[in-house]
Amino acid sequence: MDYAHEFAGFFDRMADAAGEIALKYFRTDLAVDEKDDHSPVTQADREIEATLRTMIAGEFPAHGIVGEEQGCENEHADFVWYIDPIDGTKSFAIGRPLFGTIIGLTHAGRPIAGLVDQAFTNDRWFGITGEFATHNGRRVKVAAPRKLADARLYVGSPATFHDEDCSAGYHALCRTAKWTQYSGDCYAYGLLASGWIDLVVERDLKPHDIVGVVPIVSGAGGYISDWSVRDVDATTDGTVVAASSKALAMSALATILG
């Protein structure tokens, strides 16, 4: 996977560009529009993605791009970039600094490198799958293994779990973990990679939400899969469990799935 390292500088340049735009709009009187799926979108989302697409096309014209706001372009290429310009648009719109820009890169459909950038708090995580992860340029590792009862947990929005399939399991998981926090979006995966939390469980995600965090969790020594214990890649089913150890992840899945 040596070729993945070649992209590190370009990731930083894209994150710098995205962060400049995000800070221009954050905590301003910004209009929030509603997309067809009722999710919010702002001018910051659109402007960041347009900028990153232009940068990728200029640097790697043969690569594909999949973005939240502008869809797919050459998505069957060997290398494909996945962009979530503002992950956590609701947080962004209300001035809560738990949003971030996610940029992921796949080769033959497998995540090889990824970045999460939170420009307001000056937090940037970068990872190469199975090799290393950094926070602001310094290597990070997940926390020492913990049992579920001792784990610090981040879960997605409670609204995504309130159905017959997993509502009871979701509440059992939240009760069992030592500390439970909600809706950290991409920031939660950075905290996991840095050892500040132990477990993230989400569902109803799109590839642009998750491809970029896989290399960060994996590179920090953590475990990440979907709820069927399959690798998370460009064909993700939208479920994810990420943890400081596989044993903790399996314990969480056993609890939420019954």
N, C-alpha and C positions, 0 to 999 in steps of 0.2 A: 504493500500500500504506500510505497514511497512517493508515488505521484500525488497523493493527497496533500503532502506537505507543500507542494509547489503552489497551492492555492491560498495558503495562509495569509500572505500579504494582501491579496485581493479581497479576502473576507474583511480584513481590517479597513480597507479603503471603502468598501461598501457600507460597513457599519458606521464609519465616520460620516459618510454622506447621509445615511438614514437618520443618524442621531441629530445632525444639524437641522434637518427638516422637522423631526419630532419636537425638538426644543422650541422651534419657532412657533409651534401651535399649542404646545402643552400649557394648560392653565390660562388659556385665552377664551374669549367668547366665540367658540368655534361651533359652526352649524353641524348637527348630526343628522344624517339621512338614514332612511331605513331601506334595506335591500329586499329583494323578493322573498328571501327566507326569514325576514323580520329581524335580521341581525343588523347592528349599526355600522355605519361607515362614515368617515370624515375626509376632508380634503387632505389631511396628513397621510391617511392610508393610501389614497390614490397617488399623491405626489411621491411618496417614498417608493412605492412599487414601480412607478414609471421611471424614476431615476435609476433604480437598481437594474431594471430591464435594459435600459440604455447602456449602462456600464457593462453588463454581461455581454450584450450583443457586440459591443465594441471590442471587448477583450477576447471573447470566445464565441465567434459567430456560428460555429457548428453545434454548440451546446443547446439543449432544450431548456425551457423555462416553464414552471408551473407556479402561478401566483394566485393569491386569494381574490384579488380584485379584477385581474385582466385575463384569467384563465390560462389555457395551455398553448404552448408554441413549441413545435418540434419535440413533443414529449417522449418520443420513442428513440431519441438520440442516446448514445452511450453514456454521456454525461448530462444530467438534468439538474437544474437549480430549482429549489423550492423556496418560495418567498411568502412570509406572513409579515406584511409591512408594520402593522400594529397588532400584535397579539394581545388581546385584552382591551379592545376598543372602548368597552364600557368603563373600565378603570381609567383609561386615558381621558375620556370625555368628562369624568367627574373629578379629575385632578388627583386620582390615586396612583402613586408611582409603582404599580405592580405590572404595568404593561411592558412590552419589549418587542424588538424586531427579531424575527427568527429567519435565518438563512441556512438552508441545508443543501448539500450536494450529494447526488447519488451517482454511482457507476454501475451500469447493468441492473438498475433498480434497487441497489443496496446502498444505504446511507454510508458515506465514507468520511464526511467532514461536516461540521455544523457550528453555528454561532448563535448566541443569544446576547442581545445588547440592550441595556437599559440606560439611556443617555442621561436621564435626570439624576439618577443615583450613581452614575459613573461605574456601572457594573457590566463587565463584558466577559462572557464565557465562550471558550472555543475548544473544540475537541476533534480528535481523529479517532475513529472507531477502533476500540480495542487497544489503543496505544497510549494516549495521554489526554488530559483536559487541563485547561488553564483558566484562571480568573484574573483578569487584568495582567496577563502575561506570566503569572506564577502558577506552577503546577498545583493541582488540587486533587484530593482523594475523598471518596465517600467515607462516612463514619464507620466505626467498628460495628460489627453485626449486633443487632438487638432483636429481642423477641417482640412480637406484635404488641404485647401489653406495655412494653417500654418504648415503643416507637413514636416518633414525631411525624405526624401524617398530614399531607395536603391532599384534599379531594377536590374534584371539579364542582361546578355549581350544583347545589342540591336539586335543582329543577331537572337536571339530566338523569337523575336516579329515581325519580318518583314514578315508577311504574311497577307492574306486578312482577316483572322479571327479577328485579334486584333491590326493590325498596327496602325490604326487611333486612337483606344482607348489608346494604349500605349503612343503615342505622346501627346494625351490629358491629360493623367495622369501625364506625366513628366512636361507639361506646367502648370498644376494646382497646383501641390505641390510647397511648398515654395522653398525647395532646393532638387535637385535630384543628386544622385551619382550612379555610375554604377559598376556592377560586383564586389561586395564586398565578394561574396561567403559566407562561413560560418561565417566569421568575422562580417558580417552585423547583423546576428542574436544575436551575443553577444553584439554588440552596442545597439541593440533594447532592450535587456533584462536589460542593464545598464542604459537606459534612454537617451542615446546620440542621437538616431534617433527614429522615430515614426512608420515607415512603411517599409516593405519589400515585393516586389511582384516579383515572378519568375514563370517560367514554364520549361517544358522539364527536370524535375529532376527525379532521380532514388531514390528508397527507402534509399540507403546508403547515399544519399545527404541530406536527410531531417529528417529521423527517430530520429537521435540524437539531433536535435535542437528543436524538439517539446517540450520535458520536460523543456528545458531552457526557452523558451518563455512563456510557460504555468506557470512554477514555479515562474516566475518573475511577474505574474499577467497580462500577455498579452493574446492576442487572436491569434489563428492560425487555418486555415482551408484550404481546396482546394478551387478552384474557384466556385465549386458547393455548397459551404458552408457545406461540410462534413468534419468530423474529418480526420486529416492526420494520416495514419497508414501504415502498411506494404504493403497494397494494393493501395497505393497512385497512382493517375492518372498523377502525375508529376507537377501539378499546386499547387501553394501555395500563400497565402496572410497571412502575420503576421503583427500585429499592436499592438499599446499600448491600443487600445480599439476595441470592435466589431463594434461600429458605424463608426470608421475610416476605418476599413477593408471593411465594406459594401459600404462606399462611394467610396473607391478605385475600388472595383469590378464593381460598377455601371458605373464608368467612363471608365474603360478599356473594359468592355463588351458591353457598349452602352445601 
